[in-house]
């Protein structure tokens, strides 16, 4: 733009500002073109010329902008009176001379400013003014001076403090910030518009609205000499404008970055030759439309592995570009399928001879899954055998390899002998289960340790909200909770403990085994026992809760962590201790209800007539056997109500006696002090399918890994003794969802060849 044209524009701007001092009431009274000009308020030609000269000079006042970085503090509320580093202390107008209020006099006496004086006056209804935008805006306390991009601007009134509240001239502020300002004659409101945000203020009111929502300012807006003044934080908080306060320099610096913001992401892993997906994200603080974008270094695919930097920026409709946003992309070598490979320790085997498979598969990423076909531990039919391995990597690429071995006509072990010798611990094999009842029973005796078992398992399938179990207990207590949701709703289960004693009770959770929700009862039952035993080993789930007299608290909160969907099962085992008697309520309610509000109004549900519930004392059964086992086939029955009688207790809600069929919830501590050398200890279900775990010599052993055992012709391997006799300890508890009775089998191992 040439100088002559620029001077013309500046002259016009000065003339417009001279007319802007007409009072609001005069403007509102007559909006016609014939409205008389109030000559008393119009600047002289000399003043206009002087302001034009000021605009041409664009002199920067360096001394007004200097401040110490050490004195600048992040703040959130300049209206607070506390000097905490986050608030602006009120400024005493008498302590520091304010800038002159008369705009014309100020311009004549101050260092010439590079732009004309700003005079505050909201526009009339139907008219609007949109301000410009720039960098940070510096406001001077007790002064009408403002600095932006090195230029000085003058507000209609100084930044003032009234009753501890910092006020600013609204027009001067929003013009510098770059928002739109209007005046609504109908509602008598001054309106600020920033993108999709709208703020409305009324004179002499503390109430203003942000997008229609009423908020309260710390002080009322007011008019002073045709300048509309509002609390500074009413605007900064509503429009999320951040600022800093420099107490020494008596300034407030508003961060007015109005640039659009751009970013983008790409997929997590990129291989050379892959198509790269760029997912962009951009926005404008002013709500402007994004009209253009530019990329540096972008490629739809990268042919070679290596490190690449891609940069992205966007432009809004005002012409501003965002700061560049860069992402460093690591392009990896193209993913190749894994290489499947295995070897065997021999190329030819006898029937019943153990085969060792050595997996030698490799991949440049990571093998995620390995599958075998026909990799039997031994074959019992002669001839060539094809074994195949298939491996799949993390990217889903697969590869297979097959090898043929030969089985001769010579027999090394029979199938029965081989299974007893070589089936891995935790796996199963088939046998003639009809021979088991004829085996000699181990003539064990037992005694019971005190532990009050609360077995909540009826109704196993819960059809409505209610209390499924309620009981009181003191001292050592074990919870066994196993239920299915059939209410048609998403529900949660809770255990509530109430202390009705005059003393504070201590509730200690000693261990925890919780599983579910899941659609599969056997899965939940097995996993709860598995976690329970591991918790007993580690002590990782110990908790202590203090319950005041008359107080109720949620306990065993793992139970209510996840809602149960229709048809899902939960299973819980936990040992606890309390020093005073506590009342327990186990409930099932809709997931969005507060258990502490509704539990006392719930109905007590009836048992289902099939499954067992009850409170049983002495629920830890200790079996110690000192005579030799394993030198001949024998069995130790559990849960048969003969050698191992059911616990007898009560159903406290039905006021009847109860018998714990299967002894679910009973912890068996079995110590066999004299197990013969080369003895197989295995697990054989007799009542139906069984899926669970046992703790053998301190190690958790699966009863059968990833599978269930079927009665009566399958057994799972628990332990084998070596060349010398041993003492073996087994911890066992019947898993919910499985069937009793079961037998522990002791079988002499055949001689190795």
C-alpha positions in Angstrom: 0.0 0.0 0.0 1.5 3.4 -1.0 2.0 6.1 1.6 -0.7 8.4 0.1 -3.3 5.7 0.3 -2.3 4.7 3.8 -2.6 8.3 5.0 -6.1 8.6 3.5 -7.2 5.5 5.4 -5.7 6.7 8.6 -7.3 10.1 8.3 -10.7 8.4 7.8 -10.1 6.2 10.8 -9.3 9.2 12.9 -12.5 11.0 11.8 -14.5 7.9 12.5 -13.1 7.7 16.0 -13.8 11.4 16.6 -17.5 10.7 15.9 -17.4 7.6 18.1 -17.5 9.7 21.2 -21.2 10.6 20.7 -23.1 9.4 23.8 -25.0 6.1 23.6 -28.3 7.8 24.4 -27.8 10.2 21.6 -27.1 7.4 19.1 -30.1 5.4 20.4 -32.4 8.4 20.2 -32.1 8.9 16.5 -30.4 6.5 14.0 -31.2 8.6 10.9 -28.6 10.1 8.6 -29.8 13.6 9.7 -28.8 13.1 13.4 -27.2 16.4 14.5 -23.5 16.2 15.4 -22.6 17.1 19.0 -19.8 19.5 18.1 -18.8 19.7 21.8 -17.6 16.1 21.5 -16.0 16.3 18.1 -12.2 16.5 17.9 -10.6 19.5 16.2 -9.0 19.2 12.9 -5.7 19.8 14.6 -6.2 16.8 16.9 -7.2 14.6 14.0 -4.1 15.7 12.1 -2.0 15.0 15.2 -3.4 11.5 15.5 -2.6 10.9 11.9 0.9 11.9 12.5 1.1 9.6 15.5 -0.1 6.7 13.3 2.5 7.4 10.7 5.3 7.5 13.3 4.7 4.0 14.8 7.1 4.8 17.6 7.7 2.0 20.1 7.9 2.9 23.8 10.5 0.3 24.9 10.6 1.4 28.5 6.9 0.5 29.0 7.4 -3.1 27.8 10.4 -4.1 29.8 9.9 -6.4 32.8 11.8 -9.1 34.6 11.1 -12.7 33.7 11.8 -13.6 37.3 8.8 -11.4 38.4 6.3 -12.9 36.0 3.9 -15.4 37.5 1.1 -17.5 36.0 -2.3 -16.4 37.4 -5.8 -17.5 37.1 -7.8 -14.7 38.8 -6.6 -11.1 38.8 -9.6 -10.2 41.0 -8.3 -12.0 44.0 -6.6 -10.0 46.8 -4.2 -12.7 47.9 -0.6 -12.5 46.7 -0.1 -16.1 46.0 1.4 -16.0 42.5 -1.9 -16.8 41.0 -3.9 -13.6 41.7 -3.7 -9.9 41.1 -3.5 -7.8 44.2 -5.8 -4.8 44.2 -4.1 -1.6 43.1 -4.5 1.6 45.1 -5.3 4.4 42.7 -3.6 6.8 45.0 -0.4 4.8 45.2 0.5 5.3 41.5 -0.8 8.0 39.3 -3.3 6.8 36.8 -3.2 7.8 33.1 -5.3 10.8 32.3 -8.9 9.9 31.6 -9.4 12.5 28.8 -8.3 10.8 25.6 -7.4 14.0 23.8 -5.3 15.4 26.6 -3.5 12.1 27.1 -2.5 11.9 23.4 -1.1 15.4 23.5 0.9 14.9 26.7 2.2 11.3 26.2 4.9 10.0 23.9 3.1 9.8 20.5 1.4 6.5 20.2 1.4 4.6 16.8 -2.4 4.3 16.6 -5.2 6.6 17.4 -6.9 6.7 20.9 -9.6 4.1 21.4 -12.9 5.5 22.8 -15.3 3.0 24.3 -18.9 3.0 23.2 -21.1 -0.1 22.4 -22.7 0.1 19.0 -26.4 0.3 18.7 -28.8 -2.6 17.9 -28.3 -4.0 14.5 -24.7 -2.7 14.2 -21.5 -4.6 15.1 -17.8 -4.0 15.2 -15.2 -6.7 14.8 -11.8 -6.0 16.2 -8.4 -7.1 15.0 -6.2 -9.6 16.6 -2.5 -9.8 17.3 0.0 -11.1 19.8 -0.1 -10.8 23.6 -1.9 -7.8 25.0 -0.4 -5.9 28.0 -2.8 -4.0 30.3 -1.4 -1.5 32.7 -2.9 -1.3 36.2 -4.5 2.1 36.9 -3.9 3.1 33.3 -5.8 3.2 30.1 -2.7 2.3 28.2 -2.5 -1.1 26.4 0.5 -2.6 24.4 0.1 -5.1 21.6 2.7 -6.1 19.0 4.9 -3.2 20.1 2.1 -0.6 19.6 0.4 1.5 22.2 -3.4 1.8 22.4 -5.5 3.8 24.8 -8.8 2.6 26.3 -11.6 5.0 27.1 -11.0 4.5 30.9 -8.0 3.1 32.9 -7.9 -0.4 34.2 -9.4 0.1 37.6 -9.8 -1.8 40.9 -13.2 -1.4 42.8 -13.7 -3.4 46.0 -10.9 -5.7 45.1 -12.2 -6.4 41.5 -10.1 -5.5 38.5 -12.2 -3.7 35.8 -11.3 -3.1 32.1 -13.0 -1.1 29.3 -14.8 -3.8 27.4 -14.6 -2.2 23.9 -10.9 -1.6 24.0 -10.3 -5.1 25.2 -12.4 -6.9 22.7 -11.1 -4.8 19.8 -7.6 -5.8 20.7 -8.5 -9.4 21.3 -10.3 -9.6 18.0 -13.9 -10.5 19.0 -17.1 -9.0 17.7 -19.1 -6.7 20.0 -22.7 -5.6 19.7 -25.3 -3.7 21.6 -28.9 -5.1 21.9 -31.3 -2.2 22.4 -34.2 -4.5 23.2 -32.5 -6.3 26.1 -30.1 -3.4 26.9 -27.2 -5.9 26.8 -23.6 -5.6 25.5 -22.8 -8.7 23.5 -19.3 -10.2 22.9 -19.1 -12.9 20.2 -16.1 -15.2 19.8 -16.6 -17.9 17.3 -19.6 -19.9 18.6 -19.3 -18.3 22.1 -21.6 -15.4 23.1 -21.3 -13.3 26.3 -24.0 -10.9 27.4 -23.5 -8.1 30.0 -25.9 -5.6 31.5 -25.0 -2.3 33.2 -25.1 -2.4 37.0 -25.5 -6.2 37.1 -23.2 -8.9 38.4 -25.1 -11.5 36.3 -23.9 -12.2 32.8 -24.5 -15.1 30.4 -22.2 -17.4 28.6 -24.0 -19.1 25.7 -27.2 -18.6 27.6 -26.0 -19.9 30.9 -26.1 -17.4 33.8 -22.9 -16.7 35.7 -22.0 -14.3 38.5 -19.2 -11.8 38.3 -17.3 -10.6 41.3 -18.5 -7.1 40.7 -21.2 -5.4 38.7 -20.6 -4.0 35.3 -20.9 -0.2 35.1 -20.7 2.8 32.7 -18.1 5.5 33.3 -18.0 8.5 30.9 -19.6 6.4 28.1 -17.2 3.6 28.7 -18.6 0.2 29.6 -16.5 -1.5 32.4 -16.6 -5.2 33.3 -14.5 -7.5 35.6 -11.5 -8.7 33.6 -12.0 -12.3 34.6 -15.6 -12.4 33.4 -14.1 -12.4 29.9 -10.9 -14.4 30.5 -12.7 -17.3 32.3 -15.6 -17.5 29.8 -13.3 -17.5 26.8 -10.4 -19.4 28.3 -7.9 -16.6 27.9 -4.7 -17.3 29.9 -2.6 -14.4 31.3 0.3 -13.5 33.5 0.7 -10.8 36.1 3.9 -8.8 36.7 3.4 -7.2 40.1 6.6 -5.1 39.8 5.7 -3.7 36.4 2.0 -3.4 37.4 0.9 -5.2 34.2 -1.4 -8.0 33.2 -0.4 -9.8 30.0 -3.2 -11.7 28.1 -2.2 -14.5 25.8 -4.2 -13.8 22.6 -2.8 -16.3 20.3 -5.5 -16.7 17.7 -3.7 -18.8 15.3 -5.4 -22.0 14.1 -4.0 -25.2 15.6 -3.0 -28.3 13.5 -2.0 -31.8 14.4 -2.0 -35.2 12.9 -1.3 -38.9 13.7 -0.3 -41.9 11.7 -0.7 -45.6 12.4 1.4 -47.1 15.2 3.7 -49.2 13.0 4.7 -48.3 9.4 6.6 -50.7 7.2 8.4 -49.7 3.9 5.9 -49.9 1.1 2.8 -49.7 3.3 0.2 -47.1 2.7 0.4 -44.4 5.4 -2.9 -43.1 6.8 -2.7 -39.5 8.0 -5.4 -38.5 10.4 -5.6 -34.7 10.7 -7.0 -32.6 13.5 -7.3 -28.8 13.3 -9.3 -26.0 14.9 -9.5 -22.2 15.2 -9.6 -20.5 18.6 -11.9 -17.9 16.9 -14.1 -20.5 15.3 -13.0 -19.5 11.8 -13.2 -21.9 8.9 -10.0 -23.7 7.9 -9.5 -23.0 4.2 -6.0 -24.4 3.3 -3.4 -26.8 4.5 0.2 -27.5 3.6 2.5 -30.5 4.1 6.2 -31.0 4.1 7.8 -34.4 3.8 4.5 -36.2 3.4 4.5 -39.4 1.4 1.6 -41.8 0.8 4.1 -44.6 1.3 7.8 -44.8 2.1 9.8 -47.1 -0.1 12.8 -47.4 2.2 13.1 -48.0 5.9 14.4 -45.1 8.0 13.4 -42.0 9.9 11.3 -39.3 8.2 9.9 -36.0 9.5 6.5 -34.9 8.3 5.2 -31.4 9.0 1.6 -30.1 8.8 0.0 -26.6 9.0 -3.4 -25.1 8.3 -4.7 -21.6 7.3 -7.9 -20.1 8.6 -10.3 -17.8 6.6 -8.5 -14.7 8.1 -5.3 -15.8 6.4 -3.4 -16.9 9.5 -1.4 -20.0 9.4 -1.0 -22.3 12.3 2.4 -23.2 13.8 3.9 -26.2 12.0 3.2 -29.5 13.6 5.8 -32.2 13.0 5.8 -35.9 13.6 8.9 -38.1 13.3 8.0 -41.4 11.5 10.0 -44.5 12.0 9.6 -46.6 8.9 10.5 -50.2 9.5 11.6 -52.9 7.1 8.7 -54.6 5.4 7.2 -57.3 7.5 7.9 -60.8 6.2 6.1 -64.0 7.2 7.7 -65.9 10.0 9.9 -68.9 9.2 8.3 -72.1 10.7 10.8 -74.8 11.6 11.2 -77.6 14.1 13.4 -80.6 14.6 13.1 -83.9 16.5 15.8 -85.5 18.6 15.7 -88.5 16.2 14.4 -89.4 12.8 13.0 -92.9 13.8 11.3 -94.1 16.9 9.9 -97.3 18.4 6.2 -97.5 19.3 5.7 -95.9 22.7 9.0 -94.1 22.5 9.0 -90.5 23.7 9.5 -87.9 20.9 11.2 -84.6 21.7 10.1 -81.6 19.5 12.4 -78.6 19.2 10.7 -75.5 17.9 13.2 -73.4 15.8 10.7 -71.0 14.3 11.9 -67.4 13.8 10.4 -64.0 12.9 11.6 -60.5 12.3 8.8 -59.1 14.5 7.4 -61.6 17.1 5.7 -64.9 16.8 2.2 -64.5 18.4 0.8 -68.0 18.0 2.2 -71.5 17.5 0.0 -74.4 16.5 1.0 -78.1 16.1 -0.7 -80.9 14.2 -0.1 -84.5 15.1 2.8 -83.8 17.5 2.0 -86.7 19.8 4.4 -87.5 22.6 4.6 -91.0 21.1 3.0 -93.1 18.4 1.7 -96.6 18.9 1.1 -97.6 15.3 4.1 -98.2 13.0 4.7 -96.2 9.8 5.6 -92.7 8.6 4.1 -89.8 10.6 3.7 -86.3 9.3 4.0 -83.5 12.0 3.2 -79.9 11.1 3.9 -76.6 12.9 2.2 -73.4 12.0 3.4 -70.0 13.4 1.7 -66.7 13.1 3.3 -63.3 13.8 1.9 -60.2 15.4 0.9 -58.8 11.9 -1.1 -61.9 11.1 1.3 -63.5 8.7 1.7 -67.2 8.9 4.0 -70.0 7.8 4.0 -73.8 8.2 6.5 -76.5 8.1 6.0 -80.3 8.0 8.4 -83.1 8.8 8.0 -86.9 8.4 9.3 -89.3 11.1 9.2 -93.0 11.0 7.7 -95.4 13.6 9.1 -98.9 13.6 7.2 -102.1 14.5 9.1 -102.5 17.8 7.3 -101.5 21.1 9.2 -99.6 23.8 6.2 -98.8 26.2 2.6 -99.6 26.1 0.1 -96.7 25.9 -0.8 -97.1 29.6 2.8 -97.2 30.8 3.8 -94.3 28.6 1.0 -92.1 29.9 1.9 -92.8 33.5 5.5 -92.1 32.8 5.5 -89.1 30.5 2.2 -87.2 30.5 3.2 -83.7 31.7 2.1 -82.4 35.1 -1.2 -80.6 34.5 -2.2 -82.6 31.5 -4.5 -85.6 31.3 -4.7 -89.0 29.8 -7.4 -91.7 29.4 -7.5 -95.0 31.2 -10.0 -97.6 32.3 -11.8 -95.7 35.1 -13.9 -98.8 35.9 -10.9 -100.2 37.8 -10.9 -97.3 40.3 -13.7 -98.4 42.7 -11.8 -101.7 43.3 -8.7 -99.8 44.4 -7.9 -99.8 48.1 -9.0 -96.7 49.9 -6.4 -94.8 51.9 -7.7 -95.2 55.5 -7.1 -91.5 56.4 -8.5 -89.7 59.4 -9.0 -85.9 59.7 -9.8 -83.1 62.0 -11.4 -79.8 61.3 -10.0 -76.3 61.9 -12.4 -73.5 62.9 -13.4 -71.4 59.9 -17.0 -70.3 59.5 -18.0 -71.0 55.9 -20.7 -68.8 54.4 -21.7 -70.6 51.2 -24.0 -68.4 49.0 -24.9 -70.6 46.1 -28.7 -70.8 46.2 -30.5 -69.5 44.3 -27.6 -70.1 42.0 -29.6 -68.5 39.2 -31.0 -65.3 40.5 -34.2 -64.1 38.8 -34.8 -60.9 40.8 -33.1 -58.3 42.9 -32.7 -59.1 46.5 -30.7 -60.5 49.4 -29.2 -63.9 48.3 -27.6 -64.5 51.7 -27.5 -62.9 55.2 -25.5 -64.1 58.2 -23.4 -62.9 61.1 -20.0 -64.2 62.0 -17.0 -63.5 64.2 -13.4 -64.6 64.0 -12.2 -66.7 61.0 -14.7 -66.8 58.2 -14.7 -68.0 54.6 -16.9 -66.7 51.9 -17.9 -68.8 48.9 -20.2 -66.8 46.5 -21.4 -68.3 43.2 -24.4 -66.9 41.3 -25.8 -66.4 37.8 -27.7 -63.3 36.7 -31.1 -64.1 35.3 -32.8 -60.8 36.1 -32.9 -59.5 32.5 -30.9 -56.4 33.7 -27.3 -55.5 34.2 -26.6 -56.0 37.9 -23.9 -55.8 40.5 -23.4 -58.0 43.6 -22.2 -56.5 46.9 -21.3 -57.7 50.4 -22.2 -55.3 53.1 -20.8 -55.6 56.6 -22.6 -54.0 59.6 -21.2 -53.5 63.0 -23.9 -53.6 65.6 -21.5 -53.6 68.5 -20.6 -50.7 70.8 -17.0 -51.0 69.8 -15.1 -50.4 66.5 -14.6 -53.7 64.6 -11.6 -54.6 62.6 -12.3 -56.5 59.4 -9.3 -58.2 57.7 -9.4 -59.6 54.2 -6.7 -62.2 54.1 -6.9 -63.4 50.5 -9.1 -63.1 47.5 -10.1 -65.4 44.6 -12.6 -63.7 42.3 -13.5 -64.6 38.7 -16.1 -63.3 36.2 -18.4 -62.1 35.0 -18.4 -64.8 32.3 -21.0 -67.0 30.6 -19.2 -70.1 31.7 -19.7 -71.5 35.3 -16.8 -73.9 35.1 -14.5 -71.1 33.9 -15.5 -68.8 36.7 -15.2 -71.6 39.3 -11.8 -72.8 38.2 -10.4 -69.3 37.9 -11.6 -68.2 41.4 -9.9 -71.2 43.0 -6.8 -70.5 41.0 -6.6 -66.9 42.1 -7.5 -67.9 45.7 -4.6 -70.3 45.9 -2.2 -67.7 44.4 -3.4 -65.1 46.8 -2.8 -67.5 49.7 0.8 -67.9 48.3 1.6 -64.3 47.9 -0.6 -62.5 50.5 -1.1 -59.7 47.9 -4.8 -59.2 48.5 -4.7 -58.5 52.3 -6.8 -55.5 53.4 -7.9 -54.0 56.7 -11.2 -52.1 57.2 -12.3 -50.4 60.4 -16.1 -50.4 60.9 -17.5 -48.0 63.6 -20.4 -48.9 65.9 -23.6 -48.8 63.9 -21.8 -48.4 60.6 -22.2 -50.4 57.4 -19.4 -50.8 54.9 -18.9 -52.5 51.6 -16.3 -55.4 51.8 -14.9 -57.8 49.3 -15.3 -55.1 46.7 -13.7 -57.1 43.9 -17.2 -58.7 43.7 -18.8 -55.4 42.6 -16.1 -54.0 40.4 -17.7 -55.1 37.1 -21.5 -55.3 36.3 -23.0 -58.7 35.4 -24.8 -59.0 32.1 -27.7 -61.3 31.6 -26.6 -65.0 31.8 -23.2 -64.2 33.3 -21.6 -65.9 36.3 -19.4 -64.7 39.1 -17.5 -66.8 41.6 -15.6 -65.7 44.8 -13.5 -67.3 47.5 -12.1 -65.3 50.3 -10.9 -65.9 53.9 -11.5 -63.0 56.3 -11.2 -62.3 60.1 -13.1 -59.9 62.3 -12.5 -59.2 66.0 -16.2 -58.6 66.7 -19.3 -60.2 65.3 -20.4 -58.6 62.1 -23.7 -58.9 60.2 -23.2 -59.7 56.5 -25.7 -59.1 53.6 -24.9 -60.4 50.1 -27.1 -58.7 47.6 -27.8 -58.4 43.8 -29.2 -55.2 42.5 -29.3 -53.1 39.3 -25.9 -51.7 38.5 -27.0 -48.0 38.8 -28.5 -48.3 42.3 -26.7 -47.4 45.5 -26.3 -50.5 47.6 -26.1 -48.6 50.9 -29.4 -46.9 50.2 -31.4 -49.9 49.1 -30.1 -53.0 50.8 -32.2 -52.7 54.0 -35.4 -52.7 51.8 -34.6 -55.7 49.7 -36.5 -59.0 50.0 -34.7 -62.2 51.1 -34.7 -64.6 48.2 -35.7 -68.2 48.5 -33.2 -71.0 47.8 -33.7 -72.9 44.5 -34.1 -76.4 46.0 -31.3 -77.8 43.9 -28.1 -76.0 44.9 -26.7 -75.6 48.4 -26.5 -72.6 50.7 -25.7 -72.5 54.4 -23.3 -71.5 57.1 -20.9 -74.3 58.1 -18.5 -74.2 61.0 -15.1 -76.0 60.9 -14.7 -75.5 57.2 -10.9 -76.3 57.0 -10.4 -80.1 56.9 -6.9 -81.3 57.9 -5.8 -84.8 56.6 -2.4 -86.1 57.7 -1.4 -89.6 56.7 1.8 -91.2 57.9 1.6 -94.7 56.3 3.2 -95.4 52.9 1.1 -94.7 49.8 2.1 -95.5 46.2 3.7 -98.9 46.5 0.4 -100.3 45.2 -2.6 -98.7 43.5 -4.8 -96.9 46.0 -7.2 -93.9 46.2 -8.2 -91.2 48.6 -11.9 -90.1 48.1 -13.0 -86.5 48.7 -16.6 -85.2 48.7 -18.2 -88.6 48.8 -20.1 -88.1 52.1 -18.7 -91.4 53.3 -14.9 -91.3 53.8 -15.3 -87.6 53.6 -18.6 -86.6 55.4 -20.5 -83.5 54.4 -20.2 -80.5 56.7 -23.4 -79.9 58.7 -24.7 -76.4 59.3 -27.8 -74.2 59.0 -29.6 -72.1 56.5 -30.1 -68.9 58.6 -32.8 -67.5 56.3 -34.9 -70.6 56.0 -34.3 -71.6 59.7 -33.4 -75.2 58.7 -30.4 -77.5 59.0 -28.2 -77.7 56.0 -25.8 -80.3 54.6 -22.9 -79.2 52.4 -23.2 -81.6 49.5 -19.8 -82.0 47.9 -18.2 -80.0 50.6 -17.8 -77.0 48.3 -16.0 -74.2 50.1 -14.1 -76.6 52.3 -10.3 -76.2 52.2 -8.5 -79.6 52.4 -5.0 -79.6 53.8 -3.6 -83.0 52.9 -0.2 -84.1 54.1 1.2 -87.4 52.9 4.3 -88.0 54.9 5.4 -91.2 53.2 4.9 -91.3 49.4 6.8 -94.2 47.9 9.5 -93.7 45.3 8.3 -93.5 41.7 4.7 -92.8 42.5 2.2 -91.1 40.2 -0.3 -88.9 42.0 -3.2 -88.1 39.8 -6.8 -86.7 40.0 -9.8 -88.6 38.8 -13.4 -87.2 38.9 -16.2 -89.5 39.6 -19.3 -87.3 39.6 -19.0 -85.7 36.2 -16.8 -83.1 34.5 -14.3 -81.3 36.7 -12.2 -78.2 36.1 -10.0 -76.8 38.8 -6.6 -76.5 40.4 -4.6 -77.8 43.3 -1.7 -76.5 45.3 1.0 -79.3 45.3 4.1 -78.7 47.4 3.4 -75.0 47.1 3.0 -75.0 43.3 -0.4 -74.3 41.6 -1.2 -77.3 39.3 -3.9 -77.2 36.8 -6.4 -80.0 36.7 -6.1 -80.3 33.3 -4.6 -77.3 31.6 -7.1 -75.5 29.4 -9.5 -78.4 29.6 -11.8 -80.3 31.9 -11.6 -83.9 33.1 -14.4 -86.2 32.3 -15.6 -88.9 34.7 -14.7 -91.7 35.0 -12.1 -92.5 32.4 -9.7 -89.5 32.5 -7.1 -88.5 35.1 -5.0 -85.4 35.4 -1.3 -85.7 36.5 -0.6 -83.8 39.8 2.8 -85.0 40.8 5.5 -87.8 40.4 8.0 -88.7 43.1 11.5 -89.5 42.1 13.9 -92.3 43.1 13.4 -91.6 46.8 10.3 -91.5 49.1 8.9 -88.0 49.7 6.5 -86.0 51.8 3.8 -84.4 49.6 1.4 -81.6 50.7 -1.7 -80.9 48.7 -4.2 -78.1 49.2 -7.5 -78.7 47.5 -11.0 -77.1 47.4 -13.8 -78.1 45.1 -14.2 -75.6 42.2 -17.7 -74.2 41.8 -19.3 -75.4 38.6 -17.6 -78.8 38.8 -18.9 -82.1 40.1 -18.0 -84.2 43.1 -16.9 -86.7 44.4 -13.3 -87.0 43.2 -10.4 -89.4 44.0 -6.7 -88.8 44.4 -5.0 -91.8 42.8 -1.7 -93.2 43.8 -0.1 -95.5 41.2 3.3 -97.2 41.1 5.2 -96.0 38.0 6.4 -98.7 35.5 10.1 -99.2 35.1 11.8 -96.9 32.7 13.6 -98.4 29.7 
